[in-house]
Amino acid sequence: VAERRVKAEAGCFHGAAGLQNMGNAFRWNRKGIEMLVNLINIAYCAMKLLPYQDEAFSKYRKESVQDFRFALSERIRQEVFFATFVKKSENIIKSSALMRTLKYLVRQKEHYL
C-alpha cells in the first residue's frame, strides 16, 4: 500500500512539474519549462527587491544578485551551523567555557550583517 502511495505522489509531482515519463528518463514539456522559467524570474526579482524591503540588507542594494545570493546563503549556513552546534552542545556538554565562547560568537555574528 505504501509503495503505491509513493508512486502516486511521485506521479503527481512529475505531472505538476511538467515532466513526461519516457521509460527510464523524463522529458520536460512546454508548460513545465514555462513554470521553471517563471520560478527563476520570481526568485531573481525577490533577490533584487529584498535589499530595498529590509534595511538589514541595504548594503547589498548596489551588489549583483549573485553576490547578494552568495552572502545570504553564507548567512543561512552560519545560522544552521550555530543552531546545530548549540543543540548538540546542550545535549552533550554543559561547559561554562563553551557557553561563554558561544555567547561571544553569537555577538560577533549579529554584527556580520
C-alpha positions in Angstrom: 0.0 0.0 0.0 2.8 2.4 1.0 4.7 1.7 -2.3 1.6 2.5 -4.4 1.1 5.8 -2.5 4.7 6.8 -3.0 4.4 6.1 -6.8 1.1 8.1 -6.9 2.7 11.0 -5.1 5.7 10.9 -7.3 3.5 10.9 -10.4 1.5 13.9 -9.1 4.8 15.8 -8.6 6.1 15.0 -12.0 2.8 15.9 -13.6 2.7 19.2 -11.8 6.3 20.0 -12.7 5.6 19.4 -16.4 7.7 16.2 -16.7 6.7 13.4 -19.0 7.8 9.9 -18.3 9.7 8.4 -21.2 10.6 4.9 -19.9 13.6 5.4 -17.5 14.0 9.1 -18.4 11.9 12.2 -18.0 11.3 14.9 -20.5 10.1 18.5 -19.8 7.1 19.6 -21.6 6.4 23.2 -22.7 4.3 24.1 -19.6 7.0 22.7 -17.3 9.7 24.8 -18.9 7.5 27.9 -18.6 6.8 27.2 -14.9 10.6 26.7 -14.3 11.4 30.0 -16.1 8.7 31.8 -14.2 10.1 30.4 -10.9 13.6 31.6 -11.8 12.3 35.1 -12.6 10.4 35.3 -9.4 13.4 34.3 -7.4 15.6 36.8 -9.2 13.1 39.6 -8.6 12.8 38.7 -4.9 16.6 38.8 -4.6 16.7 42.2 -6.3 13.9 43.7 -4.1 14.9 42.3 -0.7 17.7 44.9 -0.1 15.1 47.7 -0.5 12.5 46.0 1.7 14.7 45.1 4.6 17.2 47.6 6.0 19.4 44.8 7.3 20.3 44.0 3.7 20.6 47.6 2.5 24.3 47.4 1.9 23.6 44.9 -1.0 21.5 47.4 -3.0 24.3 48.1 -5.4 25.6 44.5 -5.4 24.8 42.0 -8.1 22.1 39.4 -7.4 24.7 36.7 -7.4 26.8 38.4 -4.8 23.8 39.0 -2.6 22.6 35.4 -3.0 26.1 34.2 -2.0 26.1 36.4 1.1 22.6 35.3 2.0 23.5 31.7 1.6 26.6 32.1 3.8 24.4 33.7 6.4 21.9 30.8 6.3 24.8 28.3 6.5 26.0 30.1 9.6 22.6 30.1 11.2 22.2 26.4 10.6 25.7 25.7 11.9 25.1 27.7 15.1 21.7 26.2 15.7 23.0 22.6 15.2 26.1 23.3 17.3 24.1 24.8 20.2 21.6 21.9 20.1 24.4 19.3 20.2 26.5 21.1 22.8 23.5 21.4 25.1 22.8 17.7 24.8 26.5 16.6 25.2 28.5 19.2 27.3 27.4 21.8 29.8 30.7 23.6 30.0 30.8 27.3 31.1 33.8 27.9 28.8 31.9 26.6 25.8 28.9 28.7 26.7 31.0 31.9 27.0 32.6 31.1 23.7 29.1 30.6 22.1 27.8 33.9 23.5 30.9 35.7 22.1 30.4 34.1 18.7 26.7 35.0 18.7 27.5 38.6 19.5 30.1 38.6 16.6 27.6 37.1 14.3 25.0 39.8 15.0 27.4 42.4 13.6 28.0 40.4 10.5 25.1 42.0 8.6 
